[in-house]
Amino acid sequence: MRIDVFFSDRVGIAQEVLAELARRSFNVTAVEVDPPHIFIEAPAVDQASLDELRAQLMGVAGVRSVEPVQMLPGAQRRLYLDALLASQPDPIFAVDEAGCIVVANGAAIGACSLDEARLIGTSMQELIGNPELLRELVNGGYHLPVCEVVMNGEPYLLETMPLHEAGGRVAGAVMTLHAPSRMGERMSALQNYDAGGFEAVLGSSPAMEQLKQRAARMATVDAPLLITGETGTGKELLAHACHAGSSRSGQPFFALNCAALPESLAESELFGYAAGAFTGALRGGKPGLLELAHGGTVFLDEIGEMSPYLQAKLLRFLNDGSFRRVGGEREVRMNVRIISATHRKLEDMVSSGHFRQDLLFRLNVLHLHVPPLRERPGDILPIAHAFLGRACTQASRPPMRLSQGACAAMLANPWVGNVRQLQNVIFRAVTMTERNIINVEDLELAQVAAPEPAGDEREVATLEQAVADFEKSLLQRLYREFPSSRRLAKRLGTSHSAIANRLRRYGID
C-alpha cells in the first residue's frame, strides 16, 4: 500500500515516521519527502494494518493525517513523462552539461539503432560524429541556431533547449532532432490545410465533369502526371485534388513554380544544399522540397520554363529516385510523386531543342488537359456566383447579386485569363461597389471584352444592331455546349420558340 503522511514540518519528523514503520517490521520500498508530505510505499501494509499504523503514526508529534494514495507523485510524474516522450515521433535526448545522454525517447533509440542500456551515458559526439559542433554547444551553454547533423547516416535538423538549475547554471539540455520528412508533413499541413479535393475544382459542365472523372482515376495511379492548360485554368488546384485522391494523401504536398525562380535558387529549393555550398547558406545545409515531401507529392508548375541543367537533374531523379544536394557528395534517395503543369506546348519545345524529349516521356506518363473557360460557357455564371459568395465573406459585405446585364456581359467576355481573371473581376467589383447589385460597369470588362478587329470591321450604326451582334455572339458561344434549342432555352430561362426563331435569324446551326 502507498500512504501519504501529512505533517507540520519540523526537524527529524521524517526519521521518526520511518522508524515507526521499521519498529512494526514493515518493509519500505520507496519514500518521497515533499514537505509537508511524506509518501511511503510499503507493500505489506493492508487495509487492516493501516488502521493500527495510522494510530501509531498519529502519536508522532506533528503528524496531522495518514491516508492511502493510488500512486507516489514521483512515480506518477515518471509514468507521464515516459508516456509524453514515447508519444513524440521526433528523436529527443536529454543530456548533461558534458553532452552525455541521460534520457532518450523511443524515437531516439530507434534512430540510433542502439538499445537503451547502451545509449544512456553515451556522448552525443559519438552519435553525430562532429566534435566541433558538440564543443560549440557545450561551451556556448547549448545556445546555438538550428543546424543540420547526420546521425546513423540520416540527416536531421538539430534544435537545442538549455536546462538551468535554480542558480542559473546550465545543467544540460534537451536536444530534438527533426527529420526532413517530419518537417515536411508539418509545413505541408500549414500550407495546404484548406486545399480540398475534387469538390474544390469549380465547374459542372460536361467537359469539367469528364475531366474530374478522368483525374479521379489517374489520382490512384502512382505515376508522373502532366497537366496542361492555359494560364489561370486551375492546374495547381487540380494537382492538389489528385494528391488528395491518391494513396499519398496523408503525406506532404509542395509546389514549386519553375518560372518564378532563377536556376540556382530553383535547384536549391528543389534539391536542397549541403553545408558550405555557397556564401550565405544556412549552417549545416538545408533539405529541399524532394526531401521534405518524402512519401508525398511535389508539384512543378510551369515545367516548360525549367533550365536544361535542371531538366537533366530532374530526369535522373525520375529514373531512380536519387539525387545529390547542391554542393553535396552524398546520394539521397526519396519516394516522391511528381505532378507537373505547363501552359506551353512541350512537343514544340522538344522540336526546337528547348525541352528534353526523354524528360517529356518521363513526365507525360499520365496526362490531363484543362479546357479554357471560354470553351465551357456554362461554367461562367456558376463559378462567378461561387466567387461572389466568397468575396462578400472576405470583404465583410452583405450578400450581393449580379444584374442581368452583368451576367450577359460575363457570358460574352472571352476570359483570356480564365478562372483566375474571373475571380479577380468579381473580387474587385465586390470591394469597389457600394450597391448590393453588381452591374456591367462595376465589372470593368471593357478592356478585355472587346472583340478582335476583323478585316471588314465596321462601326455600329444603331443600338438595334449592337444588341443583335451581342445576342448572336452569346448564342454562338452557348450553342456549342447546349446544342439544341430546347436545352439552350432552358439554360437561358426563356421559351423554346424564342430561341428557335433567333437561331434561324442568325443562321446558327
C-alpha positions, 0 to 999 in steps of 0.5 A: 500500500502507498500512504501519504503522511501529512505533517507540520514540518519540523526537524527529524519528523521524517526519521521518526515516521520511518522508524515507526514503520521499521519498529512494526517490521514493515518493509519500505520500498520507496519514500518521497519527502515533499514537505509537508508530505511524506509518501511511503510505499510499503507493500505489506501494509493492508487495509487492516494494518493501516488502521493500527499504523495510522494510530501509531503514526498519529502519536508522532508529534506533528503528524496531522493525517495518514491516508492511502494514495493510488500512486507516489507523485514521483512515480506518477510524474515518471509514468507521464513523462515516459508516456509524453516522450514515447508519444513524440515521433521526433528523436529527443535526448536529454543530456548533461552539461558534458553532452552525455545522454541521460534520457532518450525517447523511443524515437531516439533509440530507434534512430540510433539503432542502439538499445537503451542500456547502451545509449544512456551515458553515451556522448552525443559526439559519438552519435553525430560524429562532429566534435566541433559542433558538440564543443560549440554547444557545450561551451556556448551553454547549448545556445546555438541556431538550428543546424543540420547533423547526420546521425546513423547516416540520416540527416536531421535538423538539430534544435537545442533547449538549455536546462538551468538549475535554480542558480542559473547554471546550465545543467544540460539540455534537451536536444530534438532532432527533426527529420526532413520528412517530419518537417515536411508533413508539418509545413505541408499541413500549414500550407495546404490545410484548406486545399480540398479535393475534387469538390474544390475544382469549380465547374459542372459542365460536361467537359469539367465533369469528364475531366474530374472523372478522368483525374479521379482515376489517374489520382490512384495511379502512382505515376508522373502526371502532366497537366496542361492548360492555359494560364489561370485554368486551375492546374495547381488546384487540380494537382492538389485534388489528385494528391488528395485522391491518391494513396499519398494523401496523408503525406506532404504536398509542395509546389514549386513554380519553375518560372518564378525562380532563377536556376540556382535558387530553383535547384536549391529549393528543389534539391536542397544544399549541403553545408558550405555550398555557397556564401550565405547558406544556412549552417549545416545545409538545408533539405529541399522540397524532394526531401521534405515531401518524402512519401508525398507529392511535389508539384512543378508548375510551369515545367516548360520554363525549367533550365536544361541543367535542371531538366537533366537533374530532374530526369535522373531523379525520375529514373531512380529516385536519387539525387545529390544536394547542391554542393553535396557528395552524398546520394539521397534517395526519396519516394516522391510523386511528381505532378507537373503543369505547363501552359506551353506546348512541350512537343514544340519545345522538344522540336526546337531543342528547348525541352528534353524529349526523354524528360517529356516521356518521363513526365507525360506518363499520365496526362490531363488537359484543362479546357479554357473557360471560354470553351465551357460557357456554362461554367461562367455564371456558376463559378462567378456566383461561387466567387461572389459568395466568397468575396462578400465573406472576405470583404465583410459585405452583405450578400450581393447579386449580379444584374442581368446585364452583368451576367450577359456581359460575363457570358460574352467576355472571352476570359483570356485569363480564365478562372483566375481573371474571373475571380479577380473581376468579381473580387474587385467589383465586390470591394469597389461597389457600394450597391448590393447589385453588381452591374456591367460597369462595376465589372470593368470588362471593357478592356478585355471584352472587346472583340478582335478587329476583323478585316471588314470591321465596321462601326455600329450604326444603331443600338438595334444592331449592337444588341443583335451582334451581342445576342448572336455572339452569346448564342454562338458561344452557348450553342456549342455546349447546349446544342439544341434549342430546347436545352439552350432555352432552358439554360437561358430561362426563356421559351423554346420558340424564342430561341428557335426563331433567333437561331434561324435569324442568325443562321446558327446551326 
